[in-house]
Amino acid sequence: MLEKIKKIGVLTSGGDAPGMNAAIRAVARSCAYFNLDCIGIYRGYQGLIENDFELLTARSVRNVINRGGTFLKSARSAEFRTKEGREKAARNLTRAGIDALVVIGGDGTFTGAMLLQQEHGFPVVGIPATIDNDINGTDYTIGYDTALNTVVDAIDKIRDTASSHNRLFLVEVMGRDAGDIALNSGVGAGAEEILIPEEDKGVEQMMYSLEKSRKAGKTSSIIVVAEGEKSGKNIFELADFIGENLEGYDIRVSVLGHIQRGGAPSCYDRVLASRLGVGAIEALLRGESNVMIGITNKIVTSVDFEVAIKEQKPLDKELRRVLNITTV
């Protein structure tokens, strides 16, 4: 496969995540190391359809490792979801002389890559980059560690005002289908309760925990709520319910929102992105395709897209046990 691949494309797709630029840099510099051309594709799959390509060299990706977001940008592409759109994308890749493709993103990005490979036989490798850390087959995704640190820093600040005013704060964090951010940041910030999509604890258990905390003498509390958790229609309805059924707390809501996506990537995310970027190019040169490059027990590994996309990542039950013990 080494003698066949001469030019590799790279794109970022889906929600942005800190460390995407570091991954692009690693891909471009790995290509330079192996004497390959690297083509940056702007705006994800939409740029693939519109021929929005640019040659990336080792020098053109300097000073990006510390930048958040993605300089290649990201965009949703309704056209790529159609068979005709993917056919056009494959045609553009062939015309540009691109022999293989590296896609950086989450499960939606990998689904698109898998279809491109299945329909047109085009070699594709994925790098997991999403702050939700919800991709199966890898211990961590690029951007997750940075998002965790952002959330914990915000909760620490919120706790200062909660303690000053005897307030109960409900803090909503990202996590539509996965509770990794909520669970880990909640433990790290010393939250009194954590609500996540994987568990249907119900408001009764939450109310019991709050009542227990109050009887233990706690005058302020933090509840971390993943956005996909449905104890109420939304976090504001949940706050109203608590206010109507629990006396003694002044209740406030803080939705952290897209602040969790931004900022310079942490050292861990920069190193992870660099390792996975190099791993992606080496996998293609070994002849691998239709796989995600992940990390398991500190070892870079290859996982079939099917496994990464269709199998749900298991919840860290040990961390939930730690939470139950430390909130006594």
N, C-alpha and C positions, 0 to 999 in steps of 0.2 A: 504493500500500500504506500510505502514511503516514496517510491519513484513515481507514483501516479498523482499524488496530491501536490500541487504547486501553488494554489491560491485558496485561501480560507476566508469566508465571510464571518462577521460577528455582528450581532444585534442585541439590543435590550428591549424587553417587552413587558407589559403588565405594569403593576404599581412599582414606582421607583423605590430603591432601597440603598442605604449607605453602604458603600463598598462595590457598587456596580462599576464605577470608574476604575477601581483597582483591578477588577476582573478583566475589563477591556484592556487595560494596560498589560496585564499578564499574558493575555492572548496575543496581543500585538508583538510583544517582546519575545514570546516563545516562537512566533512565526519568524521573526528576524533571526533568532538563534538557529533555527532549522532551515534557514534560507528559503522561506516561503513568503509569498505576498499576503498581506492582511488587508481585507477590504471592510471598512466600517460601513454599516447600513443604518441610516438615520430613520428615526420614528418607527422602529420595530417592523412588523409585517407590512404596514402600510408603505413604508419606505422601500421595502422589498418589491412591492407591486409597482411603485412609481420610479424605480431605478435611482433612488436617492443614495448613491454609493460614493465612497471616498477612500482613497488609499491611506492606510495608517502605517506609519513607520515607528521605529523605536523612539525617535525624537519627537514625533507628533503626539505621543502620549505622555510626555514629560509633565511633571507637576500636576498630575490628576489623581494620584493615589490618595491624597488627603481631601479630595473634594467629595461632597455628598451628591446625591442625584445621579444623573447619567448624561454625559455630554453628547452621547449619541441620541438622546431623547427617547421617549416612549409614546406610543399612541395606540388606541384601539382601532382595529381594522375589521369592519363588518364585511368588507369584500373578501378578505382572506378566509373568512369562515365558509365561503362558498367554494365549490369545486373549481369553478371557473377562475376565481381569484387565485387559488393555489396553483393552478395551471399557468397563469400569467407570471406568478412569482418564480416558478421553476424555470420558465422560459427565460426570464431576466437573469437568473443565476447562470444558466448555461451560456447565454450570449456574453455575459461579463467574464466568462472563463473561470468562474468560481467552482471549485471541485468539492467543497464541503462547507458546512455551516455550523457555527457555535451560537447557541441561543442562551441568553441569560435572563432568567425570570422565574415564574412560578408554574403552577399546574396548568393554567390556561396557555401559557407560552409553550410548555412541553406538549400539550395536546395538539397545538398547531404544527409543531415540529414533527410529531409522530405521524400526522396525516400527510405532511409533505413527503416524508420518507416512504410511507406505505404506498402512496399514489404515484410517486415519480422516482422512487429508488434513490433519492438524494441523501448522501451521508450527512447525518445531523447528530450533534452531541449537545447536551444541555448542562448548564451550570445553575444550581438553585440559588435564587436571590429573592427573598421575600422576608419582610420583618415578622411575619406570622409564625415562621418556623414550622409550617404545616405540611412539609413535603416528606413523604415516607422514603426510607432508604438512606437518609443522611441524618446525623446527629444534630447538625446545625446548618442553617441557611445564611447566606450573606445578608447582613443588615440587621439580623435578630439581636446580636449582642449590643449594637449601638442603640437600637430602639429600647432595649431593656434599661440601659443606663440613662437614657433620656427620661423614661417613665419613672424610674426610682428617684431621680433627681427632682422631678416635678412633685412626686408624692411626699418627699421629704419636706419640701417647701409648704405644701398644703397642710402637712401635719403641724407645722409651726403655728399656723393660724387656727387650726382645729383645737389645739391645746390651749391657745390663748382665750378662746371664746366658748369652750365646752361644746364644741360642734361635732356633729356626725357628718362626714363627707363621703359621698358616693363618687368614686372616680372611675369614669369609663375609659377603657383602653381599647385599642384595636384587637380584633380577633373575631371575625364573623363566624367562622366554623371551628376555630381552634383556640384553646385557652392558654397557650404557652406563655404569652406575654403577661396575662393576668396572674397566672399561677406563680411564675418565677419572680415577677416584680412585686407581687403581694407578699411573698415570703421575704424577699430582700428588703422591703420597706416596712415589714412588721405589721401588715394589715390584720385587722381583727376578723375579717371574712373575705372570701373570694368566691365570685360567681362566674362559672365558665360554661360554655355550650355543651361540653362532654358530660356534664353532670346535671341532673334535674333535681337539685336539692329542694327547690320550692321555697316559698317565702316563710313557711312555718319554721323550718330549720334555721333560716337566717334570723328570724325574730327571736328564736330561742337563744342563739348565740349572742345577740345584742343584749337581751335581758340578762343573760349570765354575766356579760362584761360589766353591765351597769351595777349589778349586785356585788361584783368583785371590786367596785370602787372606781371603775374607769369613767372619766368625765368627758372623754372625747374618743372617737373611733374613726377608722378608715375602712371602707368597704371597696374593694377593687372589683369592677364589673366588666367582663368582656362584652363587646358590643353585640355579639351574637347570642348572649344569654337572654332567656325570655321569661324571667320571673314576672315581668310586667311587659306591656307593649313597648315601653322604652324606659330609660333610666329615670326620667322625670315622673312617670307614673309610679314607679317603684318608690321613689322618694316620698311621694304623696301618701302611699300606703303606709310607709313606716311612720310618717308624721301623724297619721290618724290612729295608729295602733300602739304607739310607744311614746310615753311621756318622758320628759327630761332631756331631750336633745333638740338643739337648733340644727336643722338639717340643711345641707348645701350639696349642690351637684357641680362637678367639674368634668367636662368632656375634653380630653386632651387632644383628640382629633389628629390632624396631619402634622402636628409638631413632632409626632413619633417617627415620621418618615425622614425628617430633615437632619442636617448637621453633618459634620465631618465624621467619617467612620472611625470606630475604635481600632486600637492596634490589632485586636483579635480579628475583626472583620477584614482588615487590610491583609493580614497574613493568610486568613482563610481564602479570600478572593484570589490571592496570588497563587496559592497551592492548587486551587481548583482550575484556575485559568491555564496553568502549565499542564495540569492533568488532562484537560479537555483536548489540547493539541496533541499530547502524547497518545491519547486514546484513539484519535483519528488516524494518527500515523501507524498505530498498531492494527488498523483495519476495523475498529469498533464503530458502530453506528446505532442510532435509536436508543441511546443510553444517556443517563444523567451521571455526572461526576459528583459524588458526594464524599462525606467524611464519616467514618465509623470507627470509634475507639482510636481516634487520632490518625487513622490510616485512610488515604485517598482511595476510593473504590468506584467501580462502575455498577450502575443499577439500571435495569431495563425501564424504559419510560412507563410501561404498563404497570410495573410495581410501584413506581414513584407516584403515579397519577391516581390509580384506582384503589390502592389499599390505604386506609386511614392510618395516620401515624398514632401509635398508642400513647395514652396519657401517662405522665410520670406519676404513678401512684405513690411512690416513695416520698415524693415531694409533698403530696397531699397529706401523707401521714405526718411529715415533719411540721406542716402547718398546724394540724390539729393539736400537736404536742406543744408547740411554741405559743399558741394563743390562749393557753390556760390562764 
